[in-house]
Amino acid sequence: MSGAKRAAADGRSRCAWPSSPISIAYHDREWGVPLKNDRKLFEFLVLDAAQAGLSWEIILRKREGFRAAFDDFDPEKIARYDEQKIRELLADAGIIRNRLKIESAISNARAFLAVQKECGNFASYIWQFVGGKPKINACRSLKDIPATSEESDAMSRALKKRGFRFVGSTICYAFMQAAGMVNDHAIDCFRHAELTRRMQRWRIRCSAIQ
């Protein structure tokens, strides 16, 4: 089975998983793009935790609701949420109304701020798990894409020790894919080549700095 499918609208070959306008837009513009912006990285931590047990399509459809409910994913504001705020969030149909996931967003914001204080920024800390450089895979089909990796295992263990929640290895690997720490686009998807070129330039810059 091919890892990509032909899109009827524009003729481009894409990964097989995006099937709606919102998931196609996310696939084409965001998924796998290397991120070093702390706010965006925290956003994906919150959203990937919220996805646990659900489809990414559901999360994408509620993303704007999350953005509005969680103060545009500002970790400093979220870290100060109290029980009253949790009750408000539990009543908000625009997000995933799960107490454990909501509470994890708050505790993760506090752990996130602690990492920033210790390391200067979260990006430099989290990218160490791939040696500071994006990993480029060559998946031919959906079945070739792993659910976890040695890097996500290590990331999960380290984040848990720092007090993060909903950071099992599977969630960490999904985070790595979203944040561009790994390129898991199918090799016949048009984004694989685009992002590979970008990642190779990134690797050259990182090597020049070292």
LOZADO-471796 format. One line per field, with one value per residue: residue number from 1; residue in three letters; z, x, y of N, C-alpha, C, O in turn. Coordinates in pm, whole numbers, always signed. Layout:
<nunus>
num = NUM:... .
residuo = ALA:... .
n_z = Z:... .
n_x = X:... .
n_y = Y:... .
ca_z = Z:... .
ca_x = X:... .
ca_y = Y:... .
c_z = Z:... .
c_x = X:... .
c_y = Y:... .
o_z = Z:... .
o_x = X:... .
o_y = Y:... .
</nunus>
This chain:
<nunus>
num = 1:2:3:4:5:6:7:8:9:10:11:12:13:14:15:16:17:18:19:20:21:22:23:24:25:26:27:28:29:30:31:32:33:34:35:36:37:38:39:40:41:42:43:44:45:46:47:48:49:50:51:52:53:54:55:56:57:58:59:60:61:62:63:64:65:66:67:68:69:70:71:72:73:74:75:76:77:78:79:80:81:82:83:84:85:86:87:88:89:90:91:92:93:94:95:96:97:98:99:100:101:102:103:104:105:106:107:108:109:110:111:112:113:114:115:116:117:118:119:120:121:122:123:124:125:126:127:128:129:130:131:132:133:134:135:136:137:138:139:140:141:142:143:144:145:146:147:148:149:150:151:152:153:154:155:156:157:158:159:160:161:162:163:164:165:166:167:168:169:170:171:172:173:174:175:176:177:178:179:180:181:182:183:184:185:186:187:188:189:190:191:192:193:194:195:196:197:198:199:200:201:202:203:204:205:206:207:208:209:210 .
residuo = MET:SER:GLY:ALA:LYS:ARG:ALA:ALA:ALA:ASP:GLY:ARG:SER:ARG:CYS:ALA:TRP:PRO:SER:SER:PRO:ILE:SER:ILE:ALA:TYR:HIS:ASP:ARG:GLU:TRP:GLY:VAL:PRO:LEU:LYS:ASN:ASP:ARG:LYS:LEU:PHE:GLU:PHE:LEU:VAL:LEU:ASP:ALA:ALA:GLN:ALA:GLY:LEU:SER:TRP:GLU:ILE:ILE:LEU:ARG:LYS:ARG:GLU:GLY:PHE:ARG:ALA:ALA:PHE:ASP:ASP:PHE:ASP:PRO:GLU:LYS:ILE:ALA:ARG:TYR:ASP:GLU:GLN:LYS:ILE:ARG:GLU:LEU:LEU:ALA:ASP:ALA:GLY:ILE:ILE:ARG:ASN:ARG:LEU:LYS:ILE:GLU:SER:ALA:ILE:SER:ASN:ALA:ARG:ALA:PHE:LEU:ALA:VAL:GLN:LYS:GLU:CYS:GLY:ASN:PHE:ALA:SER:TYR:ILE:TRP:GLN:PHE:VAL:GLY:GLY:LYS:PRO:LYS:ILE:ASN:ALA:CYS:ARG:SER:LEU:LYS:ASP:ILE:PRO:ALA:THR:SER:GLU:GLU:SER:ASP:ALA:MET:SER:ARG:ALA:LEU:LYS:LYS:ARG:GLY:PHE:ARG:PHE:VAL:GLY:SER:THR:ILE:CYS:TYR:ALA:PHE:MET:GLN:ALA:ALA:GLY:MET:VAL:ASN:ASP:HIS:ALA:ILE:ASP:CYS:PHE:ARG:HIS:ALA:GLU:LEU:THR:ARG:ARG:MET:GLN:ARG:TRP:ARG:ILE:ARG:CYS:SER:ALA:ILE:GLN .
n_z = +0:-84:+80:+48:-89:-381:-415:-497:-549:-602:-718:-585:-417:-107:+243:+370:+584:+632:+583:+570:+511:+724:+838:+620:+568:+804:+778:+544:+616:+878:+1014:+1106:+1063:+1170:+1497:+1711:+1877:+2191:+2288:+2090:+2107:+2363:+2318:+2153:+2336:+2514:+2339:+2235:+2465:+2524:+2318:+2382:+2355:+2172:+1837:+1620:+1451:+1592:+1785:+1625:+1531:+1760:+1826:+1814:+2011:+2234:+2226:+2290:+2542:+2697:+2728:+2495:+2505:+2695:+2910:+3159:+3248:+3253:+3445:+3676:+3710:+3898:+4111:+4056:+3793:+3672:+3697:+3527:+3284:+3261:+3195:+2943:+2623:+2404:+2427:+2519:+2766:+3014:+3329:+3424:+3206:+3180:+3428:+3392:+3197:+3345:+3548:+3379:+3263:+3477:+3516:+3270:+3283:+3481:+3350:+3156:+3322:+3424:+3194:+3021:+2786:+2662:+2422:+2364:+2555:+2492:+2233:+2263:+2275:+2024:+1949:+1880:+1614:+1337:+1270:+984:+839:+626:+542:+381:+392:+597:+787:+827:+988:+1305:+1642:+1863:+1972:+2040:+2114:+2186:+2400:+2583:+2613:+2729:+2978:+3094:+3103:+3269:+3509:+3566:+3640:+3449:+3298:+3124:+2926:+2796:+2601:+2346:+2317:+2334:+2101:+1905:+1958:+1883:+1608:+1536:+1607:+1433:+1495:+1393:+1066:+939:+715:+438:+191:-69:-43:-103:+90:+222:+76:+69:+342:+410:+271:+411:+668:+625:+573:+823:+974:+871:+961:+1236:+1265:+1194:+1404:+1616 .
n_x = +84:+55:+214:+106:-166:-346:-448:-761:-826:-596:-407:-179:+34:-30:+20:-159:-334:-467:-796:-994:-1087:-975:-782:-620:-522:-376:-188:-53:+58:+162:+226:+508:+683:+980:+998:+1094:+981:+875:+609:+447:+539:+451:+179:+138:+206:-11:-228:-161:-170:-440:-543:-521:-654:-837:-921:-699:-828:-1055:-934:-820:-1052:-1143:-949:-940:-1122:-982:-772:-899:-1008:-785:-626:-477:-278:-89:+161:+228:-6:-179:-59:-144:-407:-698:-926:-1180:-1146:-1098:-1351:-1493:-1373:-1447:-1707:-1704:-1789:-1631:-1389:-1202:-1366:-1240:-1143:-892:-724:-744:-641:-386:-288:-252:-66:+139:+201:+323:+544:+665:+737:+926:+1126:+1195:+1303:+1525:+1671:+1670:+1518:+1243:+1265:+1540:+1584:+1402:+1472:+1710:+1670:+1674:+1924:+1942:+1886:+1664:+1515:+1510:+1290:+1202:+937:+715:+452:+155:+175:+442:+513:+630:+496:+627:+963:+1317:+1401:+1160:+1090:+1294:+1245:+989:+1041:+1211:+1051:+843:+981:+1022:+776:+577:+263:+54:+237:+328:+524:+409:+252:+457:+597:+412:+409:+672:+654:+467:+605:+814:+1047:+1092:+1063:+797:+645:+510:+726:+647:+484:+424:+516:+722:+963:+986:+1011:+1233:+1439:+1437:+1499:+1753:+1901:+1878:+2020:+2277:+2325:+2319:+2539:+2741:+2743:+2823 .
n_y = -120:+220:+496:+740:+938:+1033:+1361:+1491:+1756:+1921:+1758:+1678:+1442:+1309:+1220:+936:+978:+1241:+1354:+1540:+1887:+2041:+1873:+1826:+2084:+2122:+1915:+2000:+2247:+2252:+2001:+1831:+2040:+2184:+2308:+2572:+2746:+2833:+2877:+2759:+2498:+2431:+2447:+2221:+2024:+2040:+1985:+1731:+1578:+1605:+1460:+1192:+875:+960:+1081:+1263:+1432:+1515:+1676:+1877:+1999:+2115:+2289:+2574:+2627:+2531:+2714:+2954:+2892:+2827:+3056:+3126:+2938:+3018:+2949:+3066:+3188:+2968:+2809:+2927:+2860:+2786:+2595:+2695:+2786:+2541:+2423:+2592:+2527:+2261:+2292:+2387:+2341:+2363:+2241:+1941:+1790:+1674:+1599:+1503:+1550:+1825:+1907:+1809:+1981:+2209:+2132:+2058:+2302:+2429:+2263:+2301:+2574:+2553:+2410:+2599:+2798:+2669:+2591:+2803:+2808:+2610:+2479:+2423:+2232:+2020:+1949:+1820:+1551:+1449:+1501:+1766:+1797:+1750:+1430:+1230:+1023:+740:+649:+428:+352:+375:+177:+162:+368:+432:+390:+463:+547:+505:+756:+884:+726:+790:+1063:+1057:+931:+1123:+1356:+1274:+1244:+1505:+1591:+1614:+1524:+1283:+1206:+974:+739:+707:+938:+1125:+1062:+1135:+1406:+1468:+1424:+1622:+1854:+1860:+1728:+1489:+1363:+1222:+1207:+1031:+893:+944:+1156:+1498:+1674:+1547:+1570:+1852:+1921:+1768:+1897:+2140:+2047:+1941:+2172:+2285:+2098:+2140:+2402:+2357:+2188:+2361:+2535:+2378 .
ca_z = +0:-88:+200:+15:-178:-474:-376:-614:-573:-658:-782:-505:-337:+36:+336:+361:+699:+631:+500:+574:+485:+838:+856:+504:+592:+909:+717:+444:+666:+1013:+1064:+1070:+1048:+1291:+1584:+1823:+1949:+2314:+2300:+2001:+2162:+2473:+2259:+2111:+2457:+2563:+2243:+2225:+2587:+2511:+2217:+2434:+2343:+2072:+1708:+1602:+1383:+1697:+1846:+1530:+1525:+1886:+1853:+1844:+2143:+2331:+2226:+2362:+2681:+2766:+2719:+2383:+2547:+2772:+3027:+3283:+3290:+3282:+3571:+3788:+3712:+4025:+4102:+3989:+3651:+3626:+3682:+3405:+3169:+3253:+3138:+2812:+2518:+2297:+2451:+2571:+2907:+3094:+3442:+3432:+3099:+3215:+3537:+3339:+3129:+3449:+3607:+3275:+3249:+3586:+3486:+3153:+3331:+3557:+3250:+3100:+3421:+3438:+3068:+2939:+2705:+2656:+2294:+2372:+2638:+2429:+2112:+2294:+2262:+1887:+1923:+1829:+1469:+1297:+1213:+857:+814:+488:+554:+254:+418:+735:+878:+851:+1085:+1440:+1744:+1961:+1931:+2153:+2154:+2258:+2529:+2670:+2641:+2822:+3111:+3147:+3133:+3387:+3627:+3592:+3684:+3339:+3293:+2989:+2840:+2764:+2484:+2226:+2310:+2305:+1960:+1830:+1976:+1800:+1469:+1519:+1626:+1332:+1544:+1304:+942:+913:+593:+344:+98:-192:-9:-147:+205:+267:+9:+113:+479:+411:+232:+522:+779:+591:+596:+968:+1020:+835:+1052:+1369:+1260:+1187:+1537:+1709 .
ca_x = +0:+132:+203:+39:-280:-358:-554:-842:-836:-476:-320:-61:+34:-21:+7:-292:-421:-557:-912:-1090:-1019:-897:-664:-533:-454:-277:-83:+22:+120:+220:+276:+645:+766:+1062:+957:+1178:+904:+828:+463:+391:+573:+361:+47:+132:+203:-149:-316:-129:-223:-586:-580:-511:-777:-924:-858:-641:-932:-1137:-855:-808:-1180:-1160:-826:-971:-1184:-873:-696:-977:-1028:-657:-549:-383:-171:+13:+189:+230:-146:-237:+0:-215:-548:-744:-1040:-1290:-1116:-1118:-1495:-1533:-1326:-1528:-1837:-1679:-1807:-1535:-1266:-1224:-1401:-1189:-1075:-751:-651:-740:-545:-251:-244:-208:+60:+242:+243:+416:+668:+721:+801:+1046:+1229:+1240:+1386:+1650:+1744:+1663:+1398:+1201:+1307:+1674:+1575:+1330:+1540:+1827:+1636:+1711:+2055:+1930:+1866:+1549:+1539:+1438:+1256:+1163:+821:+645:+309:+116:+221:+585:+533:+627:+417:+725:+1103:+1408:+1401:+1036:+1099:+1380:+1174:+882:+1098:+1265:+941:+773:+1063:+1007:+640:+480:+163:+8:+356:+377:+609:+327:+219:+581:+632:+318:+460:+792:+608:+403:+703:+919:+1167:+1104:+986:+731:+565:+541:+829:+585:+405:+500:+576:+843:+1077:+996:+1062:+1367:+1531:+1444:+1569:+1895:+1961:+1883:+2132:+2401:+2342:+2351:+2676:+2832:+2747:+2891 .
ca_y = +0:+344:+578:+865:+926:+1144:+1454:+1523:+1900:+1985:+1662:+1646:+1320:+1338:+1109:+878:+1002:+1356:+1322:+1650:+2015:+2089:+1788:+1848:+2211:+2099:+1833:+2076:+2369:+2245:+1873:+1799:+2159:+2200:+2419:+2612:+2847:+2770:+2881:+2657:+2367:+2406:+2420:+2081:+1941:+2041:+1920:+1588:+1516:+1602:+1361:+1055:+799:+1023:+1104:+1396:+1510:+1578:+1783:+1986:+2070:+2187:+2363:+2714:+2626:+2520:+2838:+3054:+2851:+2818:+3180:+3118:+2846:+3091:+2863:+3143:+3205:+2836:+2760:+2990:+2819:+2729:+2502:+2764:+2783:+2404:+2404:+2663:+2450:+2140:+2330:+2445:+2240:+2387:+2165:+1806:+1813:+1564:+1663:+1464:+1616:+1968:+1922:+1785:+2102:+2303:+2083:+2062:+2442:+2457:+2190:+2369:+2696:+2513:+2378:+2727:+2865:+2595:+2577:+2924:+2790:+2470:+2422:+2366:+2112:+1910:+1906:+1738:+1409:+1408:+1557:+1901:+1796:+1667:+1297:+1214:+883:+709:+560:+407:+334:+406:+71:+181:+476:+375:+459:+511:+530:+517:+897:+916:+656:+871:+1188:+1026:+909:+1249:+1449:+1223:+1275:+1649:+1618:+1623:+1417:+1248:+1212:+841:+738:+726:+1080:+1196:+1045:+1220:+1542:+1481:+1436:+1753:+1960:+1852:+1662:+1375:+1376:+1095:+1208:+923:+941:+993:+1275:+1616:+1743:+1481:+1633:+1991:+1929:+1711:+2005:+2234:+1983:+1929:+2304:+2300:+2015:+2208:+2514:+2305:+2137:+2475:+2596:+2287 .
c_z = +0:+39:+175:-78:-266:-433:-500:-648:-644:-720:-705:-433:-192:+117:+336:+472:+693:+534:+497:+546:+600:+858:+739:+522:+697:+854:+625:+503:+797:+1047:+1013:+1047:+1176:+1368:+1691:+1905:+2072:+2326:+2212:+2052:+2279:+2422:+2218:+2230:+2510:+2470:+2232:+2350:+2578:+2413:+2272:+2430:+2238:+1939:+1701:+1532:+1485:+1758:+1752:+1523:+1651:+1918:+1888:+1978:+2254:+2341:+2306:+2511:+2762:+2738:+2614:+2421:+2615:+2899:+3159:+3336:+3331:+3414:+3693:+3796:+3847:+4002:+4033:+3837:+3594:+3605:+3555:+3281:+3151:+3193:+2996:+2704:+2403:+2313:+2489:+2721:+2992:+3205:+3447:+3326:+3126:+3326:+3489:+3265:+3228:+3509:+3504:+3249:+3356:+3562:+3368:+3195:+3408:+3461:+3188:+3195:+3431:+3310:+2981:+2845:+2697:+2530:+2304:+2455:+2558:+2304:+2139:+2272:+2119:+1848:+1863:+1680:+1433:+1240:+1089:+832:+668:+490:+419:+274:+564:+832:+908:+958:+1225:+1534:+1850:+1901:+2055:+2206:+2232:+2393:+2629:+2709:+2745:+2964:+3174:+3186:+3256:+3515:+3665:+3628:+3574:+3343:+3151:+2889:+2824:+2634:+2355:+2207:+2276:+2158:+1871:+1840:+1888:+1653:+1444:+1520:+1528:+1383:+1462:+1183:+911:+799:+506:+238:-35:-166:-45:-32:+252:+206:+55:+250:+490:+374:+346:+638:+750:+609:+745:+1022:+989:+930:+1190:+1373:+1259:+1323:+1633:+1691 .
c_x = +86:+111:+128:-77:-286:-475:-629:-835:-714:-377:-196:-77:+56:-18:-137:-387:-507:-673:-1016:-1016:-931:-772:-568:-454:-345:-159:+6:+104:+199:+290:+417:+735:+848:+1026:+1061:+1110:+840:+676:+398:+421:+481:+220:+36:+138:+61:-239:-288:-177:-374:-629:-586:-647:-874:-851:-803:-741:-1019:-1062:-842:-937:-1206:-1041:-853:-1041:-1083:-797:-768:-987:-900:-566:-439:-257:-54:+43:+189:+88:-207:-184:-71:-362:-581:-866:-1159:-1269:-1135:-1266:-1546:-1492:-1408:-1666:-1825:-1685:-1708:-1406:-1302:-1246:-1366:-1104:-927:-668:-639:-638:-402:-199:-189:-75:+172:+290:+345:+550:+741:+796:+929:+1160:+1283:+1336:+1523:+1735:+1745:+1545:+1367:+1254:+1443:+1674:+1515:+1401:+1663:+1798:+1656:+1845:+2053:+1901:+1747:+1593:+1452:+1416:+1214:+1051:+749:+494:+281:+170:+370:+613:+525:+538:+507:+865:+1190:+1409:+1275:+1030:+1179:+1312:+1064:+935:+1145:+1154:+864:+850:+1050:+864:+537:+387:+112:+125:+416:+455:+530:+291:+344:+620:+540:+361:+582:+755:+551:+505:+820:+1050:+1195:+1016:+927:+631:+606:+637:+770:+486:+488:+569:+704:+966:+1096:+1060:+1202:+1470:+1548:+1524:+1717:+1967:+1977:+2002:+2266:+2429:+2383:+2495:+2777:+2849:+2829:+3043 .
c_y = +124:+423:+706:+839:+1049:+1232:+1498:+1671:+1958:+1887:+1625:+1513:+1358:+1208:+1061:+924:+1128:+1334:+1433:+1781:+2060:+2004:+1802:+1978:+2195:+2019:+1916:+2190:+2351:+2115:+1846:+1918:+2179:+2326:+2445:+2722:+2783:+2768:+2775:+2517:+2333:+2377:+2273:+1986:+1928:+1960:+1770:+1514:+1503:+1494:+1220:+985:+852:+1036:+1245:+1489:+1584:+1695:+1902:+2067:+2152:+2278:+2509:+2726:+2616:+2652:+2946:+3020:+2854:+2938:+3174:+3039:+2920:+3012:+2939:+3163:+3070:+2782:+2816:+2950:+2753:+2641:+2568:+2762:+2643:+2376:+2474:+2584:+2322:+2166:+2383:+2337:+2255:+2310:+2021:+1819:+1691:+1624:+1629:+1535:+1766:+1992:+1899:+1907:+2203:+2258:+2084:+2204:+2476:+2388:+2254:+2495:+2664:+2477:+2506:+2798:+2800:+2602:+2702:+2923:+2641:+2403:+2354:+2238:+1996:+1859:+1822:+1589:+1358:+1469:+1696:+1910:+1707:+1533:+1282:+1065:+865:+607:+550:+390:+366:+302:+84:+287:+419:+455:+520:+495:+534:+660:+933:+845:+740:+1001:+1165:+1008:+1040:+1346:+1403:+1255:+1422:+1688:+1636:+1502:+1400:+1263:+1071:+845:+760:+872:+1162:+1181:+1129:+1366:+1566:+1498:+1576:+1865:+1952:+1796:+1536:+1400:+1239:+1104:+1091:+978:+989:+1105:+1399:+1688:+1675:+1548:+1777:+2001:+1868:+1817:+2105:+2175:+1968:+2061:+2328:+2222:+2079:+2324:+2465:+2254:+2250:+2540:+2511:+2292 .
o_z = +77:+99:+270:-137:-229:-418:-599:-766:-737:-769:-754:-394:-159:+65:+306:+458:+747:+418:+427:+556:+577:+892:+757:+493:+682:+881:+629:+447:+824:+1102:+893:+1015:+1283:+1313:+1755:+1992:+2059:+2370:+2255:+2040:+2292:+2477:+2246:+2225:+2547:+2515:+2220:+2340:+2620:+2424:+2212:+2492:+2218:+1930:+1768:+1552:+1466:+1780:+1796:+1511:+1648:+2026:+1983:+2049:+2356:+2451:+2381:+2596:+2883:+2726:+2639:+2375:+2595:+2989:+3262:+3457:+3432:+3487:+3802:+3880:+3901:+3888:+3958:+3761:+3481:+3507:+3485:+3185:+3038:+3145:+2935:+2695:+2315:+2223:+2490:+2795:+3035:+3178:+3470:+3353:+3097:+3319:+3539:+3269:+3200:+3520:+3539:+3216:+3328:+3584:+3366:+3147:+3401:+3487:+3169:+3152:+3444:+3318:+2879:+2826:+2721:+2531:+2257:+2430:+2557:+2271:+2048:+2252:+2096:+1730:+1802:+1625:+1492:+1171:+1090:+806:+595:+445:+352:+180:+644:+945:+1004:+1011:+1262:+1510:+1918:+1794:+2164:+2327:+2332:+2489:+2744:+2824:+2838:+3059:+3293:+3290:+3339:+3617:+3782:+3644:+3602:+3384:+3069:+2783:+2837:+2563:+2263:+2096:+2198:+2097:+1772:+1743:+1827:+1582:+1343:+1443:+1539:+1320:+1462:+1196:+862:+787:+501:+200:-107:-256:-21:-53:+316:+277:+79:+271:+573:+437:+375:+699:+841:+655:+789:+1107:+1071:+974:+1255:+1472:+1316:+1355:+1720:+1760 .
o_x = +182:+3:+89:-88:-237:-587:-568:-838:-729:-273:-114:-188:+150:-48:-228:-509:-618:-652:-1117:-894:-822:-666:-447:-335:-235:-43:+129:+207:+292:+400:+441:+853:+788:+1023:+1112:+1172:+760:+620:+304:+338:+437:+151:-66:+80:+17:-316:-381:-220:-431:-740:-652:-743:-981:-732:-853:-737:-1053:-1120:-854:-933:-1282:-1035:-794:-1023:-1094:-763:-705:-975:-903:-444:-324:-147:+62:-41:+153:+66:-277:-258:-61:-435:-502:-906:-1231:-1364:-1182:-1304:-1632:-1568:-1434:-1733:-1925:-1596:-1701:-1322:-1420:-1154:-1454:-1004:-844:-556:-536:-558:-308:-79:-92:+19:+288:+407:+443:+656:+863:+907:+1027:+1276:+1404:+1438:+1625:+1857:+1813:+1479:+1454:+1285:+1461:+1752:+1571:+1392:+1717:+1891:+1656:+1874:+2151:+1891:+1731:+1695:+1334:+1511:+1194:+1067:+726:+418:+373:+207:+418:+723:+422:+508:+469:+881:+1141:+1417:+1282:+973:+1138:+1319:+1048:+880:+1121:+1162:+824:+790:+1065:+834:+422:+426:+125:+111:+537:+451:+580:+298:+337:+669:+585:+351:+594:+816:+583:+494:+915:+1154:+1306:+905:+998:+542:+724:+629:+833:+412:+609:+670:+787:+1062:+1209:+1151:+1281:+1575:+1659:+1606:+1799:+2081:+2078:+2077:+2359:+2543:+2471:+2566:+2885:+2955:+2898:+3116 .
o_y = +132:+418:+774:+732:+1156:+1184:+1540:+1707:+2037:+1930:+1547:+1475:+1430:+1101:+1138:+910:+1123:+1299:+1420:+1785:+2112:+2057:+1791:+1983:+2248:+2052:+1902:+2227:+2427:+2116:+1838:+1901:+2190:+2436:+2353:+2783:+2690:+2668:+2708:+2427:+2219:+2291:+2209:+1877:+1819:+1876:+1691:+1399:+1402:+1442:+1135:+1030:+794:+1005:+1335:+1610:+1700:+1802:+2016:+2189:+2249:+2338:+2561:+2825:+2683:+2697:+3021:+3108:+2880:+2924:+3210:+3068:+2887:+3007:+2883:+3157:+3061:+2716:+2760:+3001:+2675:+2617:+2502:+2739:+2627:+2312:+2421:+2575:+2281:+2075:+2421:+2252:+2170:+2312:+1984:+1854:+1616:+1691:+1717:+1576:+1827:+2085:+1961:+1935:+2273:+2338:+2108:+2225:+2545:+2446:+2261:+2519:+2738:+2509:+2519:+2852:+2868:+2618:+2705:+3025:+2557:+2283:+2242:+2146:+1886:+1741:+1759:+1510:+1237:+1488:+1739:+2020:+1600:+1523:+1318:+991:+962:+494:+650:+413:+381:+334:+24:+295:+363:+572:+615:+436:+563:+682:+1005:+897:+758:+1044:+1244:+1064:+1065:+1411:+1486:+1289:+1458:+1806:+1669:+1393:+1490:+1323:+1052:+946:+826:+925:+1256:+1276:+1187:+1441:+1671:+1577:+1640:+1961:+2029:+1814:+1484:+1453:+1150:+1020:+1055:+1094:+1066:+1146:+1402:+1755:+1739:+1578:+1820:+2081:+1912:+1827:+2149:+2244:+1981:+2064:+2385:+2272:+2074:+2343:+2523:+2273:+2238:+2593:+2564:+2221 .
</nunus>
